[in-house]
Amino acid sequence: MGQIEDIRAFVQIVNQGSIAKAAEQAGVAKSAMSRRLRLLEERTQSRLISRTTRQWSLTDAGREYYERSVKLIEQFNEFDSHGRNDNIDLRGEIKISVPLYFGKISLSSLLLSFAKDNPSVQLNTEFSDRIVDVIDEQLDLVVRISEMKDSSLVARKLCETKHICCVSPDYACANAPINEPIDLQSHRIIQFGHAKRPKWNFNTTKGKDLTVQLCATLNSHDGEFLIQAAEQGLGVVRVPDFLAKPSVESGKLVQVLGSFAQKPRGIYIIYPTARFLPRHTRALMEYLLDNVANQYEQSSSI
């Protein structure tokens, strides 16, 4: 127990900005608080706070240790109170990284609703498609559209997504019908990425894989731009169903080749295997698991 109390003392010193104020808050002598800091620095073999007679500041090692200590104390408190304080309000920070477009379209309202219902939870959310290091970046939860092969991570499926082909109603009326994937070769193609001659994969009605080589007439890595291009009748776009959903529901786009859909990909919520999930973090995870699944069941027609 002494080690965790030394860590608590260190966090109090940093939060209060001085050893004297931290000692006063804790109701102990200043010398006792200084001793705990000294013991912690001896144990870690690092100078955590650079102090002179007039001022002090965190060292680089101290700053990193402080961030980890806050998490450790938070987890210790959750573990210590587990099963006894279920009626206590959720509180603490949650660092979560979610995919850019999927996050904005499918998770934003849920995250805001959770934050509104739990005002003592500090939600630190990153919307990005970049590859993250869950452990080194000390992320609590990560949502990604991919299968996880890292054995140090736990992955729970939120839902599935698949790519669908869409055109604007005007484009559909003005051009030849698209009944088979091969028909795409006579149409304008809006392509995600820079491939000039992309290959689109499909599953036939008999369950066989089919690949069609096409010629792109418009390229971009911005999914929203691609949707706008399709809405303006510039060609056929193939994007994830969650990205096309608002435009399909509003009638700005219509789906084609619906019976040749690609195999679905899982969307997962991920966290480190060895990490104890505090109650507020687990609550957010379960909230997303419950509500994202329901949301996709309601929109399964797309």
Sequence and secondary structure as in RCSB ss.txt:
>XXXX:A:sequence
MGQIEDIRAFVQIVNQGSIAKAAEQAGVAKSAMSRRLRLLEERTQSRLISRTTRQWSLTDAGREYYERSVKLIEQ
FNEFDSHGRNDNIDLRGEIKISVPLYFGKISLSSLLLSFAKDNPSVQLNTEFSDRIVDVIDEQLDLVVRISEMKD
SSLVARKLCETKHICCVSPDYACANAPINEPIDLQSHRIIQFGHAKRPKWNFNTTKGKDLTVQLCATLNSHDGEF
LIQAAEQGLGVVRVPDFLAKPSVESGKLVQVLGSFAQKPRGIYIIYPTARFLPRHTRALMEYLLDNVANQYEQSS
SI
>XXXX:A:secstr
 HHHHHHHHHHHHHHHTSHHHHHHHHTS HHHHHHHHHHHHHHHTS  EEE SS EEE HHHHHHHHHHHHHHHH
HHHHHHTTT TTS   EEEEEEE HHHIIIIIHHHHHHHHHH TTEEEEEEE  S   TTTTT SEEEESS    
TTEEEEEEEEE EEEEE HHHHHHS    SGGGGGGS EEEEBS SS EEEEE TTS EEEEE  EEEEES HHH
HHHHHHTT  EEEEEHHHHHHHHHHTS EEE GGG    EEEEEEEETT    HHHHHHHHHHHHHHHHHHHHTT
T 
